[in-house]
Amino acid sequence: MFLQLQNTTIEYATATPPAVVDCSLSLNTGEIGVLLGPSGCGKTTLLRAIAGLQKIRNGQIELAGQIISSPTVHQDPSLRKVGMVFQDYALFPHLSVANNIRFGLKKLSPAAQSERIQAVLELVGLADSYHKMPHELSGGQQQRVALARSLAPGPSLLLLDEPFSNLDANLKERLAQELRQILKASGTTALFVSHDQQEAFAIADKIGIMNHGVLEQWDDAYTIYHQPKTRFVAQFMGDGVFIKAKASQQNQQIIYDTALGQLVQDIASSANNPHSQAILYGDCELFIRADDLVHIDASHVKATIKNRSFRGAEFLYTLELANGERVYSLVPSHHQHQIGEAIGFEVQADHLVSFPIVETH
């Protein structure tokens, strides 16, 4: 593993709860990781600890096989060969693009500096911006200059703290895809902090979901979405609800009796999946996403539309089942139904994920 955190705990003061608790994650050389979670969950604190800007209380952080942080070791940030890109770009407004990048190359000869500057500008698609000033560039171009400046010294690891937060939604996803191509082309290992799921899906090899300082799951995007390990991860990763179910085994299948009808899960496929949870029997709850419910007029299972949200290509319908439970369904927008109308649908889910019932008071 190129970057490895083992049981890392970080606190700012002994009288306050730790900002990060017992965190373990790893990245191979050239992999891109993204930390997702709500504000204040510890994402940026973890990034600062890896950069050497924050000491850790317990555990350790290794980079390229070397311990760089532990309760007894704290390698100086300048020796870690870690680059950082911030959400405000931090470009010097009075310096040209070239001189912004040159700032981190002072150990090279002038000729080597110019060669390296041109190389990273070509890598980020800004070869013609060598002499431009930051104010002459768009927000997306400024972000790519900030990336070029961080890549120029050849960091072993690149850390990015919400680098697209100041950009509009359409530009975010396009730039995330471009940035993935740039990082893969340069072979750079990178770890992002973000709060945007689509941004994470566009760029990440591995995604970590943090909640109150705890890394609840560290996995590839597909597994995070379809096999969430905790209730928080399930809810955080998209439109969905928990519905009541009673699980029983029949032959090699798990049968879930729900207000949506009987839902079936193959035991073998669940047991053989290393990301699956323990199989629950008896009373439990299933997490059903909006894309698990497919609108079918002829279905005998009906629900009443209580709300709808137009999303362009789709409507997000809030549906009330016969027992009063509510679920969501994404329906193509040419199937336009009115609030109060009863429509048919069925569950088409490859992955049924169950959780213990949580009592609410």
Secondary structure, DSSP 8 states (H G I E B T S, - for coil): --EEEEEEEE-S-TTS--SEEEEEEEE-TT-EEEEE-STTSSHHHHHHHHHTSS--SEEEEEETTEEEESSS-B--GGGS-EEEE-TT----TTS-HHHHHHTT-TTS-HHHHHHHHHHHHHHTT-GGGTT--GGGS-HHHHHHHHHHHHHTT--SEEEEESTTTTS-HHHHHHHHHHHHHHHHHHT-EEEEEES-HHHHHHH-SEEEEEETTEEEEEE-HHHHHHS-SSHHHHHHTSSEEEEEEEEEEETTEEEEEETTEEEEEEHHHHHT-TT------EEEEEEEEGGGEEE-TT-S-EEEEEEEEE-SSEEEEEEE-TTS-EEEEEEETTS---TT-EEEEEE--S--EEE------
